[in-house]
Amino acid sequence: MKTMNLVLLTSLLAISSIAQDGTAISAQKMAIKTLATQNGFTLKQLDEYLLNNYGSALDNLSRNNAVVVIQAFQSDVKPTPITSYAPTPANKPIRGPVQPAIPKKTVADQEEARPRASILEAGMSKRFYLVDGNIITGTILEIKNDICSIETPDGTLRIPKSDILEETAKITKKDDTRYVGPVLKDSMQEIVIRSKYGDVVINKKDIKEMDRYHGGRRVAWAEEKKTFYQGEAVLTDIFLDPTAFPLPAHTFYISGLSLGYGFTDRFMLRTKFGSNFSGDLNIQGHWRFYHRPTAAKESAAAVGMSLHRNYPMENLVARYSQFVIDESTGHTLNDSPVLSASDVMKANIESGVYAELYYVMSYRRTMESGRGKVGAHFGARTNSLPLFQGSMLDSSYVWDDGFKVPFRLFAGFEYDLSKNMKFIAEVWADNGNKYRSFSQSWDDYFGDETRFVLDGTEGEYSMLDFDFGFLYAVSETFRIGIHFQQPYLAFYWEFYEL
């Protein structure tokens, strides 16, 4: 009864909104098909009935005739399906004896031959391809009397099972595993297909090749690649600052400044290998203590600590040279063109134990278009300089009274431009930050005594600053980047399952 009321309402709305004749609108066609299905018609029998009584199949039926057909199906004497129909005098003149109609093969006949969905069940959520060319996206709420109630963004539709085409997929994963079967669920993150051995859930980022078939017709994989769940480059760092997302478990990486290993999905260790070569053994632990993933977004928080056993203390004085003051002149060390950090330090100060601490929160979400993700990262860093700050300088130099705590506050941003290209940006407030040119950074990285380490004293003090650049994933495990502050060029190489 509810179905009849819905169809009647749809028909009345269609009739009241159309003043001129022409081809039947979609709402009229859908109402006719639903009513005909409920009265035992197949699409082929429906087209045969319409051809013989109204002179055209459903696709070419006029609007006025569509109204008459709907009224006929809603009357007390409804049409019934039989093998063939003879035209009636009211619609088509009869010349000689009535012969069984033998209609030509129509589009409906061809559609009738296309395979229908063999598996339809409540909870299926994906795109549904219909015999009349319509494509809807939704979730099956229930199936009753061979009618599927499908919830879509535009409302709940009631569609006969016989109108839904079979959808199958042939998927090859990056590890060359292959699955073939009907599609049960399709989201931006994963696809679920049913094999005769069970249901298989496949993460879309693991797909190497995929062919889809809708009613037996192949859809080119290029169409499927227009959307992607996320870019290949999943960031553990934004330039020189960490994100809250660690390496996957049992994954090793090496970059231009450091290398690391993911012990679990929550904990990883890193080290600056250039400092190790210079005698400053160091290790950094990263622990993600909070993680809340959902289908469309992901948030996390992490803390980390970096410990150096033989850190050059003059590097700290050089880093914060704008706060080292010559009491006799009032000038800072950063203003002096001739003095170095070692010139203002006590003679017995040697390299020692040094630590850095940080806290970071990260957030990523899938973009509404389905084309990748966008993410933001917010963090704070400090170090152990205040523990030995008072005993570092020569008696003629002092620390600025306003310098109490070294800090770095940062906010990073990432955006997937394509599956392989990512835009990244960061803004920060750092009371030890100095801007350095490309040549200064190059000489510091390759030319001084501590190679592969950025610890030079040159540069112009700039507490507030920003940077942006691009990261390109050459492959799933190797990526390169370019940006406009040190270290300017970057590479990152992962090795899985060591």
FENGI-V742761 format. One record per pair of residues at least 12 apart in sequence whose C-alpha atoms are under 8 Angstrom apart, sorted by the first residue. I is the first residue (numbers start at 0). J is the second residue. If there is no record, write none. Layout:
# FENGI-V742761
I_J, I_J
This chain:
# FENGI-V742761
3_34, 6_30, 6_33, 6_34, 7_30, 9_26, 9_27, 9_30, 10_26, 10_27, 10_30, 10_66, 10_69, 13_26, 13_27, 14_66, 20_61, 20_62, 20_63, 21_61, 21_62, 21_63, 22_58, 22_59, 22_60, 22_61, 22_62, 23_58, 23_59, 23_60, 23_61, 23_62, 23_63, 23_65, 24_62, 27_62, 27_65, 27_66, 27_69, 28_57, 28_58, 28_65, 30_69, 31_65, 31_68, 31_69, 32_45, 33_158, 33_159, 34_69, 34_72, 35_72, 36_159, 38_78, 38_79, 38_80, 39_79, 39_80, 40_79, 40_80, 42_107, 42_108, 42_111, 43_107, 43_108, 43_111, 44_80, 44_81, 44_82, 44_83, 45_57, 45_80, 46_107, 47_83, 47_84, 47_102, 48_80, 48_83, 48_84, 50_102, 51_84, 51_85, 51_86, 51_87, 51_100, 52_84, 52_85, 52_86, 52_87, 52_90, 52_91, 53_90, 53_91, 54_90, 54_91, 83_99, 83_100, 83_101, 84_99, 84_100, 85_97, 85_98, 85_99, 85_100, 110_130, 110_131, 111_130, 113_164, 113_214, 113_215, 114_164, 114_165, 114_214, 114_215, 115_160, 115_161, 115_162, 115_163, 115_164, 115_165, 115_214, 116_160, 116_161, 116_163, 116_164, 116_165, 116_166, 116_214, 117_165, 118_181, 118_183, 119_160, 120_139, 120_141, 120_142, 121_138, 121_139, 121_140, 121_141, 121_142, 122_138, 122_139, 122_140, 122_141, 123_138, 123_139, 123_183, 123_184, 124_136, 124_137, 124_138, 124_139, 124_183, 124_184, 124_185, 124_186, 125_137, 125_138, 125_183, 125_184, 125_185, 125_186, 126_185, 127_163, 127_164, 128_163, 128_164, 128_165, 128_166, 128_213, 128_214, 129_162, 129_163, 129_164, 130_162, 130_163, 130_164, 131_162, 135_151, 136_151, 136_152, 137_149, 137_150, 137_151, 137_152, 138_150, 138_151, 145_159, 145_160, 146_158, 146_159, 146_160, 147_159, 147_160, 164_213, 164_214, 165_181, 165_212, 165_213, 165_214, 165_215, 166_181, 166_182, 166_211, 166_212, 166_213, 166_214, 166_215, 167_179, 167_180, 167_181, 167_182, 167_192, 167_211, 167_212, 167_213, 168_180, 168_181, 168_182, 168_192, 168_209, 168_210, 168_211, 168_212, 169_209, 169_210, 169_211, 170_206, 170_207, 170_208, 170_209, 170_210, 171_206, 171_207, 171_208, 171_209, 172_205, 172_206, 172_207, 172_208, 173_205, 173_206, 173_207, 175_207, 178_192, 178_194, 179_192, 179_193, 179_194, 180_192, 180_193, 180_194, 181_193, 181_194, 187_203, 187_226, 187_227, 187_228, 187_369, 188_202, 188_203, 188_204, 188_228, 188_294, 189_201, 189_202, 189_203, 190_202, 190_203, 203_227, 203_228, 204_227, 204_228, 204_229, 204_231, 208_220, 209_223, 225_370, 226_368, 226_369, 226_370, 226_371, 227_369, 227_370, 227_371, 227_418, 228_365, 228_369, 228_370, 228_371, 228_372, 229_365, 229_370, 229_371, 229_372, 229_415, 229_418, 230_371, 230_372, 230_415, 230_417, 230_418, 230_419, 230_420, 230_421, 231_418, 231_419, 231_472, 231_474, 231_475, 232_419, 232_420, 232_421, 232_470, 232_471, 232_472, 232_475, 232_478, 237_411, 237_412, 237_423, 237_424, 237_425, 238_425, 240_409, 241_359, 242_301, 242_359, 242_360, 242_361, 242_376, 243_287, 243_299, 243_300, 243_301, 243_302, 243_359, 243_360, 243_361, 243_376, 244_287, 244_299, 244_301, 244_361, 245_261, 245_264, 245_265, 245_266, 245_267, 245_285, 245_286, 245_287, 246_260, 246_261, 246_264, 246_266, 246_267, 247_261, 247_262, 247_263, 247_264, 248_261, 248_262, 248_263, 248_264, 248_496, 249_261, 249_262, 249_263, 249_495, 249_496, 249_497, 250_262, 250_493, 250_494, 250_495, 250_496, 250_497, 251_493, 251_494, 251_495, 251_496, 251_497, 252_491, 252_492, 252_493, 252_494, 253_491, 253_492, 253_493, 254_489, 254_490, 254_491, 254_492, 255_451, 255_489, 255_490, 255_491, 256_271, 256_272, 256_273, 256_451, 256_452, 257_269, 257_270, 257_271, 257_272, 257_273, 258_270, 258_271, 258_272, 265_286, 265_287, 265_288, 266_284, 266_285, 266_286, 266_287, 267_284, 267_285, 267_286, 268_282, 268_283, 268_284, 268_285, 269_282, 269_283, 269_284, 269_285, 270_282, 270_283, 271_452, 272_451, 273_449, 273_450, 273_451, 273_452, 274_449, 274_451, 274_452, 277_448, 277_449, 277_450, 278_309, 279_307, 279_308, 279_309, 279_310, 280_307, 280_308, 280_309, 281_305, 281_306, 281_307, 281_308, 282_305, 282_306, 282_307, 283_303, 283_304, 283_305, 283_306, 284_303, 284_304, 284_305, 285_301, 285_302, 285_303, 285_304, 286_301, 286_302, 286_303, 287_299, 287_300, 287_301, 287_302, 288_300, 288_301, 288_302, 289_301, 295_364, 295_365, 296_362, 296_363, 296_364, 296_365, 297_362, 297_363, 297_364, 298_360, 298_361, 298_362, 298_363, 299_360, 299_361, 299_362, 300_358, 300_359, 300_360, 300_361, 301_358, 301_359, 301_360, 302_356, 302_357, 302_358, 302_359, 303_356, 303_357, 303_358, 304_354, 304_355, 304_356, 304_357, 305_354, 305_355, 305_356, 306_352, 306_353, 306_354, 306_355, 307_351, 307_352, 307_353, 307_354, 308_351, 308_352, 308_353, 309_350, 309_351, 309_352, 309_353, 310_350, 310_351, 310_352, 310_353, 311_349, 311_350, 311_351, 312_348, 312_349, 312_350, 312_351, 313_340, 313_341, 313_344, 314_340, 314_454, 314_455, 314_456, 315_384, 316_340, 317_339, 317_340, 317_456, 318_431, 318_432, 318_433, 318_456, 319_430, 319_431, 320_332, 320_333, 320_340, 321_333, 321_334, 321_460, 322_398, 322_399, 322_402, 323_396, 323_397, 323_398, 323_399, 324_396, 324_397, 324_398, 324_399, 325_395, 325_396, 325_397, 326_395, 326_396, 326_397, 327_395, 343_392, 343_393, 343_396, 344_391, 344_392, 344_393, 345_390, 345_391, 345_392, 345_393, 348_391, 353_382, 353_383, 353_384, 354_382, 354_383, 355_380, 355_381, 355_382, 355_383, 356_380, 356_381, 356_382, 357_378, 357_379, 357_380, 357_381, 358_378, 358_379, 358_380, 359_376, 359_377, 359_378, 359_379, 360_376, 360_377, 360_378, 361_374, 361_375, 361_376, 361_377, 362_374, 362_375, 362_376, 363_375, 370_415, 370_417, 371_414, 371_415, 371_416, 371_417, 371_418, 372_414, 372_415, 373_412, 373_413, 373_414, 373_415, 374_412, 374_413, 374_414, 375_410, 375_411, 375_412, 375_413, 376_410, 376_411, 376_412, 377_408, 377_409, 377_410, 377_411, 378_408, 378_409, 378_410, 379_406, 379_407, 379_408, 379_409, 380_406, 380_407, 380_408, 381_404, 381_405, 381_406, 381_407, 382_405, 382_406, 384_405, 385_403, 385_404, 385_405, 405_429, 405_430, 405_431, 406_428, 406_429, 406_430, 406_431, 407_427, 407_428, 407_429, 407_430, 407_431, 408_427, 408_428, 408_429, 409_425, 409_426, 409_427, 409_428, 410_425, 410_426, 410_427, 411_423, 411_424, 411_425, 411_426, 412_424, 412_425, 419_471, 419_472, 419_473, 420_469, 420_470, 420_471, 420_472, 421_469, 421_470, 421_471, 422_467, 422_468, 422_469, 422_470, 423_467, 423_468, 423_469, 423_470, 424_465, 424_466, 424_467, 424_468, 425_465, 425_466, 425_467, 426_463, 426_464, 426_465, 426_466, 427_462, 427_463, 427_464, 427_465, 428_462, 428_463, 428_464, 429_461, 429_462, 429_463, 430_461, 430_462, 431_460, 431_462, 432_460, 432_461, 432_462, 433_457, 433_458, 433_459, 433_460, 433_461, 433_462, 434_458, 434_459, 434_460, 434_461, 434_484, 435_457, 435_458, 435_459, 435_484, 435_485, 436_458, 436_484, 436_485, 437_484, 437_485, 437_486, 437_487, 439_457, 440_453, 440_455, 440_485, 440_486, 443_455, 453_486, 466_482, 466_483, 466_484, 467_482, 467_483, 468_480, 468_481, 468_482, 468_483, 469_481, 469_482, 476_491, 476_492, 476_493, 476_494, 477_490, 477_491, 477_492, 477_493, 478_490, 478_491, 478_492, 479_491
